[in-house]
């Protein structure tokens, strides 16, 4: 893309990293954390140029996923790491995630509403497209803020810091307390999720379902950290690694159901805001189309709400076998 934003020439990149790290069953737990951070850093660096360019929204999505998975790994592995060091790094990654989030959320919503508008009768599509155009303007503003962050000295420092992190052994606690096994990290995340589910019940508020989605994601990412360590000395699957993979599949399903539910709720609320922003003399066609879109999103959210408990029970059964 001509004229697309480019990173500074001296910005740390994939070529500055040594060979990719690997971690096997015999390696210490903390080395598995380092290998995962290395993998996700490479994904972040690979997708950042595309996120800057903006021509393919998938690059921004994958960059944001890499940030989230690094933060989740650092959180799950807190007992294995120096907590001051790990929490400070999570804070910096969180800042980057917050810079990427608004643009990615608007990408999802714009694509979602365009698909919905395309199914409307031709006479209503023009009104729907005018509503989508408002979101497109919001996205332009959000991208400008995102690019300011990506061009900042703080972001450059974070990239260099991550490069240093995966190049050297990770800082560990200085006390003599016994360190948990990797699988214990997964069990801990499952206990937290199960406790939150019990507290919320079968029909919790939308915000509680959103929180459960985040917790399910943390469980899934912890499982991805653990699974390679459960294989045998030749890297082949074992009964234990297969149990983890079954749990991962169930966690992904629950995350998918709750994520789609959250997308529907957010879309409904944003469409309502768009209608509120039309002013005292709104266009009747836009109000009508907006109302139809709200009804569709609410129906979609209720359909997904009816599915989440079954998805949770499947996950609870598989996680209980670890």
C-alpha positions in Angstrom: 0.0 0.0 0.0 1.6 3.3 -1.1 2.1 5.8 1.7 1.3 3.2 4.4 2.8 3.8 7.8 6.2 2.2 8.3 8.0 1.2 11.5 11.2 3.1 12.4 14.2 1.6 10.6 16.0 0.7 13.9 13.0 -1.1 15.4 13.8 -4.6 16.8 12.5 -7.3 14.5 12.3 -11.0 13.9 15.8 -11.0 12.2 17.3 -9.8 15.5 16.2 -12.9 17.3 18.3 -16.1 17.5 16.8 -19.4 16.3 13.3 -20.3 17.6 13.3 -21.8 21.1 11.9 -25.3 21.6 10.9 -27.0 24.9 10.5 -30.7 25.4 9.1 -32.9 28.2 12.5 -32.9 30.1 12.9 -29.2 30.2 12.1 -27.1 33.3 8.7 -25.6 33.5 10.0 -22.1 33.3 11.7 -22.9 30.0 8.3 -23.8 28.5 7.1 -20.4 29.5 10.1 -18.8 27.7 9.6 -20.9 24.6 5.9 -19.8 24.4 6.9 -16.2 24.8 9.4 -16.6 22.0 6.7 -18.1 19.8 4.2 -15.4 20.5 6.8 -12.6 20.1 7.7 -13.9 16.6 4.0 -13.8 15.8 3.7 -10.2 17.1 6.7 -9.0 15.1 5.5 -10.9 12.0 2.0 -9.3 12.0 2.9 -5.8 13.1 3.7 -4.5 9.6 0.3 -5.7 8.4 -1.4 -4.2 11.4 0.2 -0.8 10.6 -0.7 -1.1 7.0 -4.3 -1.9 7.7 -4.9 -3.7 4.4 -5.8 -7.0 6.0 -7.6 -6.9 9.3 -6.4 -10.4 10.2 -2.9 -9.0 10.9 -4.2 -6.8 13.6 -6.2 -9.7 15.0 -3.2 -12.0 15.2 -1.0 -9.3 16.7 -3.6 -8.7 19.4 -3.9 -12.5 20.0 -0.1 -12.7 20.4 -0.2 -10.0 23.1 -3.0 -11.6 24.9 -1.3 -15.0 24.9 1.9 -13.6 26.3 0.0 -11.8 29.1 -2.0 -15.0 29.9 1.2 -17.1 30.0 2.9 -14.6 32.4 -0.2 -14.6 34.6 -0.6 -18.4 34.7 3.1 -18.8 35.3 3.4 -16.3 38.2 4.5 -19.0 40.7 7.4 -19.8 38.4 8.6 -16.2 37.8 9.8 -13.2 39.7 6.5 -11.5 40.2 7.7 -7.9 40.1 9.4 -8.6 36.8 6.5 -10.5 35.3 3.8 -8.1 36.4 5.7 -5.1 35.0 6.0 -6.9 31.7 2.3 -7.7 31.7 1.5 -4.1 32.4 3.5 -3.0 29.3 1.8 -5.7 27.2 -1.5 -4.5 28.5 -0.8 -1.0 27.4 -0.1 -2.3 23.9 -3.2 -4.5 24.0 -5.4 -1.5 24.9 -3.9 0.4 21.9 -4.8 -2.4 19.5 -8.2 -3.3 21.0 -10.5 -0.4 19.8 -9.4 -0.8 16.2 -9.9 -4.6 16.3 -13.3 -4.3 17.9 -14.4 -1.8 15.3 -13.1 -4.1 12.5 -15.3 -6.9 13.9 -18.3 -4.7 14.3 -18.0 -3.1 10.9 -17.7 -6.5 9.2 -20.5 -7.9 11.2 -22.9 -5.0 10.4 -22.0 -4.9 6.7 -22.9 -8.6 6.5 -26.2 -7.9 8.2 -27.0 -4.8 6.0 -26.3 -6.9 2.9 -29.2 -9.2 3.8 -31.7 -6.3 4.0 -34.1 -5.4 1.2 -32.4 -3.0 -1.3 -34.5 -0.1 -0.2 -33.1 -0.4 3.4 -29.5 -1.0 2.5 -28.6 2.6 1.9 -29.8 3.6 5.4 -27.8 0.7 6.9 -24.7 1.7 5.0 -25.0 5.2 6.5 -25.0 3.7 10.0 -21.9 1.6 9.1 -20.2 4.8 7.8 -20.3 6.3 11.3 -18.3 3.3 12.6 -15.9 3.6 9.7 -15.1 7.2 10.8 -14.6 6.0 14.4 -12.1 3.4 13.1 -10.1 6.0 11.3 -9.7 7.9 14.5 -8.9 4.8 16.5 -6.2 3.7 14.0 -4.5 7.1 14.3 -4.3 6.6 18.0 -3.0 3.1 17.5 -0.3 4.2 15.1 0.8 6.9 17.5 1.4 4.2 20.1 3.2 1.9 17.7 5.5 4.7 16.7 6.2 5.7 20.3 9.5 5.2 22.1 7.7 3.1 24.7 6.6 0.6 22.1 10.1 0.4 20.7 11.4 -0.2 24.2 8.8 -3.0 24.7 9.9 -4.8 21.6 13.5 -4.7 22.6 12.6 -5.8 26.1 10.6 -8.8 24.8 13.6 -9.7 22.6 15.9 -9.6 25.6 13.3 -11.7 27.6 13.3 -14.6 25.2 17.1 -14.5 24.6 18.0 -15.1 28.3 16.6 -17.3 31.1 13.5 -15.9 32.7 13.9 -14.3 36.2 12.7 -16.8 38.8 11.7 -16.3 42.5 14.6 -16.1 44.9 12.9 -18.0 47.7 13.1 -21.8 48.3 9.4 -22.5 48.0 8.7 -25.6 45.9 7.5 -24.7 42.3 4.3 -26.1 40.9 4.3 -28.5 38.0 3.0 -27.1 34.7 -0.2 -29.1 34.9 -0.9 -27.5 38.3 -1.1 -24.1 36.5 -4.0 -25.5 34.3 -5.7 -27.0 37.3 -5.5 -23.6 39.1 -7.1 -21.8 36.1 -9.8 -24.4 36.0 -10.6 -23.9 39.7 -10.9 -20.2 39.2 -13.2 -20.6 36.2 -15.4 -23.2 38.0 -15.7 -21.0 41.1 -16.8 -18.1 38.8 -19.4 -20.3 37.1 -20.8 -21.5 40.4 -21.1 -17.9 41.6 -22.9 -16.8 38.4 -25.3 -19.7 38.0 -26.8 -21.1 34.8 -28.4 -17.7 33.7 -25.9 -15.0 34.7 -26.0 -11.4 33.5 -24.3 -10.6 30.2 -21.2 -9.0 31.9 -20.7 -12.2 33.9 -20.7 -14.3 30.7 -18.1 -11.8 29.4 -16.0 -12.4 32.5 -16.3 -16.2 32.1 -15.2 -15.9 28.5 -12.0 -14.2 29.7 -11.4 -16.9 32.3 -12.0 -19.7 29.7 -9.5 -18.1 27.5 -6.9 -18.0 30.3 -7.5 -21.7 30.9 -7.1 -22.5 27.2 -3.8 -20.5 27.0 -2.5 -22.2 30.1 -3.3 -25.6 28.5 -1.4 -24.6 25.4 1.6 -23.8 27.6 1.4 -27.2 29.3 0.6 -29.7 26.5 4.1 -30.0 25.0 5.5 -30.9 28.4 3.0 -33.8 28.7 4.5 -35.6 25.6 7.0 -38.4 25.8 10.8 -38.1 25.3 10.3 -38.2 21.5 7.6 -35.6 21.4 4.8 -38.1 20.8 1.4 -37.7 22.3 0.7 -39.5 25.6 -2.6 -40.2 27.5 -1.9 -37.1 29.6 -1.2 -34.9 26.5 -4.4 -36.2 24.9 -6.4 -35.2 28.0 -5.0 -31.7 27.8 -5.8 -31.5 24.1 -9.4 -32.7 24.8 -9.6 -30.0 27.4 -8.3 -27.4 25.0 -10.9 -28.3 22.4 -13.7 -27.9 25.0 -12.2 -24.6 26.2 -12.1 -23.3 22.7 -15.7 -24.2 22.2 -16.9 -22.4 25.3 -14.7 -19.4 24.4 -16.3 -19.4 21.0 -19.9 -19.5 22.3 -19.2 -16.8 24.9 -17.2 -14.7 22.4 -20.0 -14.7 19.8 -22.5 -13.8 22.6 -20.3 -10.9 23.6 -20.0 -9.7 20.0 -23.8 -9.7 19.7 -24.3 -7.8 22.9 -21.6 -5.2 22.0 -23.1 -4.8 18.5 -26.6 -4.3 20.0 -25.4 -1.6 22.4 -23.4 0.1 19.7 -26.3 0.2 17.3 -28.4 1.7 20.0 -25.8 4.4 20.6 -25.7 5.1 16.9 -29.5 5.7 17.0 -29.2 7.9 20.0 -26.5 10.0 18.2 -28.9 10.7 15.2 -30.2 13.8 17.0 -33.6 15.3 17.4 -34.7 14.8 13.8 -33.4 11.3 12.9 -33.8 9.8 9.5 -36.8 7.5 9.6 -35.1 4.9 7.4 -32.0 4.7 9.6 -34.1 4.4 12.8 -36.1 1.6 11.2 -33.0 -0.3 10.0 -31.3 0.3 13.3 -34.2 -1.3 15.1 -34.2 -4.3 12.8 -30.4 -4.8 13.4 -30.9 -4.5 17.2 -33.6 -7.2 17.1 -31.3 -9.5 15.2 -28.4 -9.0 17.6 -30.6 -9.6 20.6 -32.0 -12.8 19.1 -28.5 -14.0 18.3 -27.3 -13.3 21.9 -30.2 -15.2 23.4 -29.6 -18.2 21.1 -26.0 -18.3 22.3 -26.9 -17.8 25.9 -28.9 -21.1 25.6 -25.8 -22.9 24.5 -23.1 -21.8 26.9 -24.0 -24.1 29.9 -23.7 -27.3 27.8 -20.3 -26.1 26.5 -19.2 -25.4 30.1 -20.3 -28.9 31.3 -18.2 -30.5 28.5 -15.2 -28.4 29.5 -15.7 -29.2 33.3 -15.8 -32.9 32.5 -12.6 -32.9 30.5 -10.7 -30.5 32.8 -11.6 -32.7 35.7 -9.6 -35.6 34.2 -6.3 -33.7 34.3 
